[in-house]
C-alpha cells in the first residue's frame, strides 16, 4: 500500500502538467478518462496518441479494444479495476511504444496479448496480483527495452519466458515471491543492464546466471534470504556501478569476491550475518564511494584489507561486535569523510587509531562501551566537525577530568549530549554541564588508569583551575584517594616524585 500512494503521488503532477483539467488545452494529443468510464471507448478525439484511464472501473480490456485507433503510441491503465486482458486486446497498434497497467487487479497474462507489438519499448505491469509467468507471453516484443513486473505475487517463471526479449535492458522483478530462479532464465538477455530481484524469497543464485551479460550496470539482490554466494557471481563486472546485497543471510564472503570492479560506486552488505571478512576480499575499486557493513556480526577487519578502496567517502561499521580497533583497519582510507562505528562494543580508543583518517569530518561512536577517553583521543582528526558520543556508559570520576575539559573546549563539534552513566549521583547529568568539583573521587583507580598531575592555570572558561597534565602510570595495586582540585595541585607533584622512585 505505501508503494501505491508513492506511485500516485509521483503520477499526479505529471498528469496535471501534461493534461490537467482540460486535455485539449494542455496536451493536444492525449486523452484522460476518469472513474465515470466503465469500458474502452470505440472512438477517440482526432489526433489522440496517448490514452490514460485513471481510477476507471474498466474490468476487462477486450479483444480489439483499440483496433479503430491504430495511431496510439501510449496506453496506460492506472489504479483501475482491470482484472483481465483478452488475447488480441492490443492488435493493430503497430505504433505503440508503451503499455502500463499498474495498481490494478490482474492475476494473469494470456498468451498472445502482446503479439505483433514490434515497436513496444516499455511494458509496465507493476502493483498487480500476477502469480506466474508463462513461456510465450512476451513473444514478439523484439524491441522491448524496459519490463517492469515488480510488486506482484509471482512465484514461478517458466523456462524461456524472456528468451525473445533480446533487446531488453531493464528487468524489474522486485517485490514478488520468487524462491528460486534457473541459471538459464536470463541467458538470452545479452543487452541487459539492470536486473532487480530485491524483496523476494531467494535463498541462492545459480552459478552462471549472469554469465552472458557484459553490460550490467546494476544488480539488486537485497531483501532476500540468500545465505551463500559464488565468487564469480558476476564475471563481467567491468561496467557494474551498483551492487546491492544487503538484508540477506550471508555468513561469509568468498575470497576475491570484489576484484575487478573498476567503476563500482555503491556496494551494500549491511543487515547480513557476516562474522569475518577474508583478507583479500577487495581488489582495486577506485570509484567506490560508499561501503556499508552495518548490522552484521563482525568483530574485526583484515589488516589493510580495505586498502584498495582509495576513493571511499563513507564507511559504515555500525551495529557489529567490535570491541577493539586497530589502526591498520583503516589503511588506505585517507579520503573517508564519514565513519560510523556506533552500536558496537568498543571499550577504548588510543590516540593513534585514526592516524590514517585525516579527512574524517563525521565520526559516530554512540552506543558503545566507552567509560573513559584520553583528552588526545581525536587529535589525529584535524577536520572533525561532527562527533557523536551519546549512549556510552561514561564513568564520571576524576579519571574523566582531562576528557571533560576537552569536551568543554570542543563543544561545537558535539552533535549529541554526552551524559554520565555512573556513579548514581551523577547519572543522566550532561558531562559538560558539570564543574570539576562535581566529579567523584574514587578510593581506587582502574588498573589501566593513568595518574594526572596538575598545575593550576587561571581561566575564565570555568570557575575552577584548568589543569595542565603530566601522565604517570600507577602500579596495579596502588591505592589512592583522589583529592579535591586545589589540594591535588600541590599533593600530586609529590606523589609523582614518590612513584618515580618506586
C-alpha positions in Angstrom: 0.0 0.0 0.0 2.8 2.6 0.7 4.2 1.9 -2.7 0.8 2.6 -4.2 0.5 6.0 -2.6 4.0 6.9 -3.6 3.2 5.9 -7.2 0.1 8.0 -7.3 1.8 11.0 -5.7 4.5 10.9 -8.4 2.0 10.4 -11.2 -0.4 13.3 -10.3 2.0 16.2 -11.1 2.8 14.6 -14.5 -0.9 14.2 -15.4 -1.6 17.8 -14.3 1.4 19.1 -16.2 0.5 17.2 -19.4 -3.2 17.2 -19.5 -4.6 18.9 -16.4 -8.3 19.7 -16.3 -8.5 20.4 -20.0 -6.6 17.9 -22.1 -7.2 19.8 -25.3 -5.5 22.9 -23.8 -2.6 21.2 -22.1 -1.9 18.1 -24.2 -3.4 18.2 -27.7 -2.6 14.5 -28.4 -3.6 12.8 -25.2 -6.9 11.9 -23.6 -7.7 11.0 -19.9 -10.7 9.0 -18.8 -11.7 9.0 -15.1 -13.9 6.9 -12.8 -17.0 7.7 -14.9 -15.8 5.5 -17.8 -16.6 1.8 -17.5 -15.3 0.5 -20.8 -12.8 1.3 -23.5 -14.4 3.9 -25.9 -14.6 2.8 -29.5 -13.8 6.3 -30.8 -11.4 9.0 -29.6 -10.9 12.6 -30.4 -9.0 13.2 -33.7 -5.2 13.2 -33.3 -5.1 11.3 -30.0 -1.8 9.4 -29.5 -1.7 8.9 -25.7 -4.6 7.4 -23.7 -4.9 7.3 -19.9 -7.5 5.6 -17.7 -7.2 6.8 -14.1 -9.3 5.1 -11.4 -11.7 3.9 -14.1 -13.9 0.9 -13.3 -12.8 -0.9 -16.5 -12.8 -4.6 -15.6 -11.8 -6.1 -18.9 -9.7 -4.9 -21.9 -11.5 -6.8 -24.7 -10.0 -8.2 -27.9 -9.7 -5.4 -30.5 -10.3 -2.7 -27.9 -8.2 -0.2 -29.8 -8.5 -1.5 -33.3 -10.1 1.7 -34.6 -7.3 3.8 -33.2 -4.1 2.5 -34.8 -2.3 5.8 -34.2 -2.0 5.2 -30.5 1.6 5.3 -29.1 0.9 5.1 -25.4 -1.8 3.4 -23.3 -2.0 3.5 -19.5 -4.4 2.0 -17.0 -3.6 3.5 -13.6 -5.5 2.3 -10.4 -8.3 0.8 -12.4 -10.4 -2.3 -11.6 -8.9 -4.2 -14.6 -8.6 -7.9 -13.8 -8.4 -9.4 -17.2 -6.9 -8.7 -20.7 -8.2 -10.7 -23.6 -5.8 -12.1 -26.3 -5.7 -9.6 -29.1 -6.6 -6.6 -26.9 -3.8 -4.5 -28.5 -3.9 -5.9 -32.0 -3.4 -3.3 -34.8 -1.3 -1.0 -32.7 1.9 -1.1 -34.6 3.0 2.3 -33.4 2.5 1.6 -29.7 5.7 2.2 -27.7 4.4 2.0 -24.1 1.8 0.0 -22.2 1.2 0.4 -18.5 -1.4 -1.4 -16.3 -0.5 -0.6 -12.7 -2.3 -0.7 -9.4 -4.9 -2.9 -11.0 -6.2 -6.4 -10.3 -4.5 -8.5 -12.9 -3.7 -12.0 -11.8 -2.6 -13.5 -15.1 -1.4 -12.6 -18.6 -2.9 -14.6 -21.5 -0.8 -15.9 -24.4 -0.8 -13.6 -27.4 -1.9 -10.5 -25.7 1.2 -8.6 -26.8 1.6 -10.2 -30.2 2.9 -8.1 -33.1 3.8 -5.1 -30.9 7.2 -4.9 -32.5 7.7 -1.2 -31.6 6.8 -1.6 -27.9 9.7 -0.2 -25.8 8.2 -0.2 -22.3 5.8 -2.6 -20.6 4.8 -1.9 -17.0 2.6 -4.4 -15.1 3.6 -3.4 -11.6 1.4 -3.5 -8.5 -1.0 -6.3 -9.5 -1.7 -9.8 -8.4 0.2 -11.7 -11.2 1.2 -15.1 -9.8 3.2 -16.8 -12.6 4.8 -16.0 -15.9 4.2 -18.5 -18.8 6.5 -19.1 -21.7 5.3 -17.2 -24.8 3.5 -14.3 -23.1 6.3 -11.8 -24.2 6.9 -13.4 -27.6 7.1 -10.8 -30.4 8.3 -8.0 -28.2 11.7 -7.9 -30.1 12.4 -4.2 -29.3 11.3 -4.1 -25.7 13.8 -2.3 -23.5 12.1 -2.0 -20.2 10.0 -4.7 -18.5 8.6 -3.9 -15.0 6.8 -6.7 -13.1 7.5 -5.6 -9.5 5.1 -5.7 -6.6 3.1 -8.7 -7.7 2.8 -12.2 -6.3 4.9 -14.1 -8.8 6.1 -17.4 -7.5 7.3 -19.1 -10.7 8.7 -18.2 -14.1 8.8 -20.8 -16.9 12.0 -21.6 -18.8 12.3 -19.5 -21.9 9.8 -16.8 -20.8 12.2 -14.0 -21.6 14.1 -15.6 -24.5 12.7 -13.4 -27.3 13.4 -10.1 -25.4 16.9 -9.8 -26.9 17.0 -6.0 -26.7 15.8 -5.8 -23.1 17.9 -3.5 -20.9 15.9 -3.3 -17.7 14.1 -6.2 -15.9 12.3 -5.4 -12.7 11.1 -8.4 -10.7 11.3 -7.0 -7.2 8.7 -7.4 -4.5 7.4 -10.8 -5.6 7.5 -14.3 -4.0 10.3 -16.0 -6.0 12.2 -18.6 -4.0 14.5 -19.7 -6.9 15.4 -18.9 -10.5 17.1 -21.1 -13.1 20.6 -20.5 -14.4 19.2 -20.0 -17.9 16.4 -17.6 -17.0 18.3 -14.6 -18.3 20.7 -16.3 -20.8 19.2 -14.7 -23.9 19.1 -11.2 -22.5 22.5 -10.2 -23.7 21.9 -6.5 -23.6 20.6 -6.5 -20.0 21.9 -3.5 -18.0 19.7 -3.5 -14.9 18.3 -6.6 -13.0 16.3 -6.2 -9.9 15.4 -9.3 -7.8 15.1 -7.5 -4.4 12.4 -8.2 -1.9 11.8 -11.8 -2.9 12.4 -15.0 -1.1 15.5 -16.2 -3.0 17.8 -18.5 -0.9 20.6 -18.7 -3.5 21.5 -17.8 -7.0 22.6 -20.5 -9.5 26.1 -20.4 -10.9 26.2 -18.9 -14.3 23.0 -16.8 -14.1 24.9 -13.6 -15.2 27.5 -15.3 -17.5 26.1 -13.8 -20.7 25.7 -10.2 -19.5 28.6 -7.9 -20.4 26.7 -4.6 -20.0 25.4 -5.0 -16.4 25.4 -1.7 -14.5 23.0 -2.6 -11.6 22.3 -5.8 -9.8 19.8 -5.5 -6.9 19.5 -8.6 -4.7 18.7 -7.1 -1.4 16.0 -8.2 1.0 16.1 -11.9 0.1 17.2 -15.0 2.1 20.5 -15.6 0.3 22.9 -17.4 2.6 25.6 -18.4 0.1 27.2 -16.6 -2.9 29.8 -17.5 -5.5 33.0 -15.6 -6.0 32.3 -15.4 -9.8 28.6 -14.4 -9.5 29.1 -11.5 -11.9 32.0 -12.5 -14.2 31.6 -9.5 -16.5 31.8 -6.7 -13.9 33.7 -4.0 -15.9 30.6 -1.8 -16.2 28.8 -2.5 -12.9 28.1 0.6 -10.9 25.6 -0.6 -8.2 25.6 -3.9 -6.4 23.0 -4.4 -3.6 23.5 -7.5 -1.3 22.1 -6.1 1.9 19.4 -7.7 4.1 20.2 -11.3 3.3 21.5 -14.2 5.4 25.2 -14.1 4.2 27.5 -15.5 6.9 30.7 -15.3 4.8 32.0 -13.9 1.5 34.4 -15.8 -0.8 38.0 -14.6 -1.2 38.5 -12.1 -4.1 34.7 -11.6 -4.3 35.2 -7.9 -5.2 38.2 -8.0 -7.5 37.8 -6.4 -11.0 35.1 -3.8 -10.3 36.7 -0.7 -11.8 33.6 1.6 -11.9 31.5 0.2 -8.9 30.3 3.2 -6.9 27.8 1.6 -4.4 28.1 -1.7 -2.6 25.8 -2.6 0.2 26.3 -5.6 2.6 24.5 -4.4 5.7 22.0 -6.5 7.6 23.6 -9.8 6.9 25.2 -12.3 9.4 28.9 -11.8 8.4 31.3 -12.8 11.2 34.5 -12.1 9.4 36.0 -10.9 6.1 38.7 -12.7 4.1 41.9 -10.7 3.8 41.8 -10.4 0.0 38.1 -9.7 -0.3 38.6 -6.3 -2.1 40.7 -5.5 -5.1 41.3 -2.1 -6.5 37.9 -0.3 -6.6 38.8 3.3 -7.4 35.3 4.7 -7.7 33.6 3.1 -4.7 32.1 5.9 -2.7 30.1 4.1 0.0 30.5 0.8 1.8 28.1 -0.5 4.4 28.7 -3.4 6.8 26.1 -2.2 9.2 24.2 -4.8 11.3 26.4 -7.8 10.9 28.4 -9.8 13.5 31.9 -8.6 12.6 34.5 -8.5 15.5 37.4 -7.4 13.3 38.6 -6.4 9.9 41.5 -7.8 7.9 44.6 -5.6 8.4 44.9 -3.4 5.4 42.0 -5.3 3.8 40.3 -2.0 2.6 43.4 -0.6 1.1 42.1 -0.8 -2.5 39.2 1.5 -1.7 41.1 4.7 -2.3 38.1 6.9 -3.1 35.8 5.7 -0.3 33.9 8.5 1.3 31.5 6.7 3.7 32.3 3.6 5.7 29.5 2.2 7.9 30.6 -0.4 10.5 27.8 0.3 12.9 25.8 -2.4 14.8 28.5 -5.0 14.9 30.6 -6.6 17.6 33.9 -4.7 17.5 35.5 -4.5 21.0 38.9 -3.1 19.9 40.1 -1.0 17.0 43.4 -1.4 15.2 44.7 1.5 13.1 45.6 -0.9 10.3 41.9 -1.5 9.7 41.9 2.0 8.1 45.0 1.7 5.9 44.4 3.3 2.5 41.2 5.2 3.6 42.7 8.7 3.5 39.6 10.1 1.8 36.9 8.8 4.1 34.8 11.7 5.5 32.1 9.8 7.3 33.0 6.9 9.7 30.2 5.2 11.6 31.2 3.0 14.5 28.1 3.3 16.7 26.3 0.4 18.3 29.4 -1.8 18.8 31.2 -2.9 22.0 34.2 -0.6 21.8 35.7 0.0 25.2 38.7 2.2 24.5 40.3 4.4 21.8 44.0 5.1 21.6 45.2 8.4 20.1 46.8 6.7 17.1 43.8 4.7 16.0 42.6 7.3 13.5 46.1 8.3 12.2 45.3 7.4 8.6 41.9 9.1 8.5 42.9 12.8 8.0 39.7 13.6 6.0 37.1 12.4 8.5 34.6 15.2 9.3 31.9 13.0 10.9 32.6 10.3 13.5 29.9 8.3 15.2 30.8 6.4 18.4 27.4 6.4 20.0 26.1 3.4 22.0 29.4 1.6 22.6 31.1 0.7 26.0 33.2 3.8 26.5 33.7 4.8 30.1 36.8 6.9 29.8 38.8 8.5 27.0 42.1 10.4 26.9 42.0 14.0 26.0 44.0 13.4 22.9 41.8 10.6 21.5 40.8 12.6 18.5 43.9 14.7 17.9 44.7 12.9 14.7 41.4 14.1 13.1 42.1 17.7 12.1 38.9 18.1 10.1 36.5 16.6 12.6 33.3 18.7 12.8 30.6 16.3 13.9 31.2 13.9 16.8 28.6 11.6 18.3 29.4 10.1 21.8 25.9 9.6 23.4 24.7 6.3 24.8 28.1 5.2 26.3 28.4 4.3 30.0 30.6 7.3 30.9 32.0 6.9 34.4 32.3 10.4 35.9 35.1 10.2 38.3 38.4 12.1 38.4 39.9 10.0 35.7 37.5 11.6 33.2 38.6 15.2 34.1 41.1 15.7 31.2 38.5 14.5 28.7 35.9 16.6 30.4 38.0 19.7 29.7 38.5 18.6 26.1 34.7 18.2 25.7 34.2 21.6 27.0 36.7 23.2 24.6 35.3 21.3 21.7 31.5 21.6 22.4 30.9 23.0 18.9 31.6 19.6 17.3 29.5 17.6 19.7 26.2 16.7 18.0 24.7 14.7 20.8 24.6 15.0 24.6 27.3 13.1 26.5 25.9 12.1 29.9 27.2 10.3 32.9 26.1 6.7 33.5 27.8 6.3 36.8 28.1 7.0 39.7 24.4 7.0 40.6 24.6 10.6 41.9 25.6 11.9 38.5 23.5 9.6 36.3 22.0 11.3 33.3 23.9 14.5 34.0 25.4 16.1 30.9 29.2 16.0 31.4 30.0 19.5 30.1 27.4 20.9 32.5 29.4 19.8 35.5 32.0 21.6 37.4 35.3 19.8 38.3 34.3 19.7 41.9 31.3 17.6 40.9 33.3 14.6 39.9 33.5 11.7 42.3 37.0 10.9 43.7 37.3 7.1 43.9 39.4 5.3 46.6 40.9 3.1 43.9 41.7 3.7 40.2 41.3 1.2 37.4 44.3 -1.0 36.6 44.8 0.8 33.3 44.2 4.3 34.6 47.0 6.9 34.5 47.6 9.4 37.2 47.3 13.1 36.1 49.4 15.6 38.0 48.1 19.1 37.6 49.3 22.6 37.7 46.7 25.3 38.1 46.3 27.8 35.3 43.8 30.7 35.6 40.9 30.5 33.1 37.6 32.2 32.5 36.0 29.2 30.9 35.4 27.5 34.3 35.3 28.9 37.8 38.0 26.3 38.9 41.5 25.9 37.7 42.3 24.4 34.3 44.9 21.7 34.8 47.9 21.0 32.6 48.6 17.3 32.9 51.6 15.1 33.3 51.0 11.3 33.0 52.3 8.8 35.5 51.2 5.2 35.2 50.0 3.8 38.5 51.0 0.3 39.7 48.0 -2.2 39.5 47.6 -2.4 43.3 48.3 1.2 44.1 45.6 2.6 46.3 44.9 6.3 46.1 42.4 8.9 47.4 41.6 11.5 44.7 42.0 14.8 46.3 39.8 17.9 45.5 41.2 20.1 42.8 43.2 22.7 44.8 44.7 20.1 47.1 45.6 17.9 44.1 47.6 20.7 42.6 50.1 20.5 45.5 49.9 16.9 46.5 50.2 15.2 43.1 53.7 16.5 42.2 55.0 15.0 45.5 53.3 11.7 44.7 54.8 11.7 41.2 58.3 12.0 42.7 57.5 9.2 45.0 56.2 6.9 42.2 59.3 7.6 40.1 61.4 6.3 42.9 59.5 3.0 43.1 
